[in-house]
């Protein structure tokens, strides 16, 4: 097995073997925590990576030890050449996965299987039709839910990403966990995180501790099993006894996983982000187009990664708006 080269190992000796690639800044949903109400300035089309450039940059990472690539957006399936990108990246022999809102995923079942994609993350923040329309600003609940069930039927490992926002959907925690009774899914509750334009404040946070309090108030502690977390896992994983699936909590705000982080992000316009919370970026697309070596840029970006959440070391530090308001909106990062 190829070892991670020094250019992907940071100053805290974290080896980066997981590349997340945003393919597009646009989406067919307009989720309030992801996209500002007035939208975002979109990069001109010629500023975005072509499928050849996505492949060339990804191959550079793979050559230096990346073993997993996840495609995100915006919504990756609205990119017209998505099938080409999937096939090109599948040829690299890495674990390939994708995150989607599932509106269009039914049209791509064949190519997903052809590319040996086994794991798909579906973003779904509520099981209530009216609330879905409220948070996404679109009336697509029936389609999304139907397509999620289709993915399960077709044998994909489905993870349901649920961003919890106090006063909106925290009372649905148990309803989501009950999905894992009937389906072999993993429901992942994600703490609400601050990004440009999403009107975040600490009062809207549903913490890891609060989530588990709800779980233990409904299920007996004896029926909640702690599952061994995988290496570099972002989530704390649990299972209700005898349920087909499981649930987990991604506690990026209250209980971060930075000490084992192995992720690096590439935005749709070819910028590297070494942390989801970082407002610093390194342009690799322009040098690539100029025929320059991008490996030193990758190394510089990895080495500039801070120990914890780009310097946000405490919950109190989130109260300072300047600490996170200069970051991109989530839709322009890709999660």
N, C-alpha and C positions, 0 to 999 in steps of 0.2 A: 504493500500500500504506500502510495506516495506521501511523503511527509510535507507539512506546510513549510514553505520557504520563509526565509527571514523577512521578506517584504510584506508578509501578511501577519507577522507577529509584532505586537505592540510593546510599549515600554513596560507594561505590567505582565508580560509573557503570555498574553492571551493570543492564541492562534485563531485566525479568522478563516473558517472553512465553509461559511454560509454566505452566499451573495443573494441579496434581494434586488430585483430589477423592476423598476417602474417602466411600463411600456408607453403610457399615455397619460396626459394630465386631465383628460375629459372623462366624464362618467354619465351614464343614463339615469342615475339617481342623484339627488342633491342633499345628502345627509347633513344635518345641521352641525354635527360635531366634526365633520370632515371638510365641508365646503362653506366658506363665508356666505352670508345671505346675498351679497352682491356679486358673488362669483369671484374668480381670480383672473388676473391677466394671463392669457395663454401664451406659451412660447410659439413664435412663428414656426410653421411646419419644417422649414429647413434647419431649424435649431434642434429638432428632435432626432434621436438616433434612428437610422435606417435599420432594417433587419440584419444587413451585413455588419453594421457597426455594433449592434447588440451582440452578435456572435463573436466578433473579433475581441471586444472587451471582455466578454464572458470567458473566452478561451484563454486569455491572458491570466485571468484569475484561476481557472481550472489548472493551467500549467504550473501554477504555484501552490496548489493544494486545496482549492475549493472543491468540495464534494457534493454540495447541495445548492441548488438555485431555485428561488421562488419568484414567480412572475406576479406583479401587482399592477395597479393603475394609479389613479382613476379606475376605470373598469377595463381590464385587458382584452375582453372579448369584443369591444367595439373597435379595436384596431383591425383594419381590413386584412393585414398580412399576418394575423396571429397564427394561422396554421403553418405558415412558413417559418416563423420564429420558433414555434414549438418543435418542428422537425429538425431545424438547425441545432437547437440547444440539446435536443435528445441525443444527437449524434456525439455529444461530448462525453457520454457515458457516466453522467452524474445523476444524483437523485433530483428529479425535476417535479416541481409542484406549482400550484397556482392558487391565488385568492380571487374570489369573484363575488358579485352580488347575486349571481345565478339567474339574472333576467334572460340572458341569451345562451346559457351553457348547454341547453338541450340540443342546439345546432352543432355542437362540437364533440359529442360523445365519441364518435368514431376516431377523430384525430387524437383525442386525449388517450384513448386506449392504444392507438398505433404508436404513440410516443411513450408508452409505458408509464403514464402518470397514474399513480395510485392514490395520492392524497390531495384532496381539494378542500380549501377553507371557504366556507360560505358566510358572508356577513349578513346577519339577521338579528336585529336588536329588539324585536317585539313579536309576539304571536297574536297581537291584536290588530285587525285590519285597519281600523281608524288611526291607531297610533303609528302604524307603519306609514300611512300616508302623511301623517303629521311630521314624522322625523325625516322621511326621505323626500318629501315634497312631490311624491309621485304615487300613482295608484297601481302598484304592481305586486301587491302582496300575494294574490292567488298564484300568479305566475312563478314567483320566487319559491313559494312553499312547494308547489307542484314539482318544480325542477330540483329542489333539494331532495325530495322523495325519489325522484328519478335517478339521481346520482347514487343514492343508497341502493336502489334496486339494481343498478348496473354494476354494483360491487366496489365502488370507490370508498375509500376511507374518508368520511366526511367529518370535518370539524366545524362547528357553528360558532362564529365569533359574535359575542354579545357585549357591546359597550354599555355599561350600566351608568345611568344618570339619575341622581336622586330627584324624586318628584316626577319621574317619567316612567321608568320601567323596573325599578328595583323590586316591586311586588311580584314580578314575573319569574323570579329566580327559581322557585319551586316548579312552576309550569315548564320551564326549560329543562330542568333536571328530569322531570317526568318523561320528556322525550326519549331520554336514555333508557327508560324502562322498556320501551317498545322497539327502539331502533339502535343499531350498533354505532352510534355517533358519539363524538366527544363535544360537549357543550363547554365553551371557554368564556368565562366571565372576565371582561377586561375593564380595569379601572379607567375612568374618564381622564384623559390626559390633555394638557394644554397645548394648543397650536394656534397659529395666527388666525384670528377671525372666528373662533368657535365659542367665544363668550364663556370660557372656562373660569370657574372659581372653586375654591376648596369646599364650599358648602354643597356643591353638586356631586362631590365624590362619594361613591359607595365603596368603602374600603374592603380589603381582604378579610379583616376581622368581622366587619358587619355582614359580609356575605356568609361567612361560616356560622355566625350567630343565627342567621335565618335558616341555614341548613340544619343546625342542631336543634332548633326549635320545632322543626317539622319531622325530622327523622331521629330515631334513637342513635346515640353515638356508636353503639355496637354495630349498627347497620352501615356506618360510613367507613369505608376502607381507604386508607392512604395508599396510593399507588407509587411505586418507585419512579422517581423522575428520571428521564433520559439525560445523558450527559448534555450540558449546554442548554437544557430545557428552560424556557421562559415561564413555564406554568407550574403551579403546585397542583398535583393531580389526585383525584378521588374517584370513588365508585360506590354507588349504593348496592348493597349485597343483592345478588341475583338479577340485577339489571343488565341488559344487553350492552349498554354503553357506559360512559363515564362522564365526569365533569371536572373542570379545573378552573383555577383563578390565575390571571396574569396581573400581578400587583406591581406594575411599573412605578407607581407613585409611593405607596406605603411600604413596600417590601421588595426592593429591586433585586435583579439577578445579575448585576453588572460584573461581578467578580468572575463569572464564567461566560461572559458574552463572546460569541464567535461570529457576530453579524457585521456585515458592511453593506451599505445601500448605494445603489446607482439610480439616479433620477432619470426621467424620460429625456431630459435635455443634456444628459451626459455628465452630471456632476456627482461626485462621490460624497457621501455623508457617512461619517464614522459612528454616529450615534443618532437615534431618533430625535433626541432633544437638542442636537447641535444646530446652531445657525451658521456654522462654518462649512464651506464646501470646497472641493477641488475639481476643476474642470479637466476631464480626460478626453472629451470628445474633440475639442478644438485641436489639441496636440496630435491626437490620432489622425485627424484629417490633414494635418500638416506633415504627416509621416514621421513624427517624433516618437521616441520611446516613452511609453506611458508608465513603465514599471517604477521609475523614481517618484512619479506623482502618487501612485498607489501607496508606495512605502511611506512617503511623507504624510499622507492622509491617515494611514493606520497609526503611525507613530505619534500623531497629534491627538489621538483619542485619550480622553480623560478617564480617570478611574471610575467615577460614578456619574451617570446621567449628565454629561457635559458640565459638571461642576455643581449641579443641583443635588447637594449631598443630604439635605434634610427636607422634610415636608414644609417647614417654615420658609425655605428658600423659594418655594413655588408661589408664595404670596407676592413676591417682587415681579411685577409685570414685565419689566425689562429683561428678566432672566429667560423668558420664553416667548415674548411677543414678536421677536425678530425672526423667529423660525418660520419656515414655510407652513402653509396650510397642509393638513394631512393629505388632501387629494393630490398635492404636488410632490409629496414624498413617497407615498405608496405604502406606508405602514411598516 
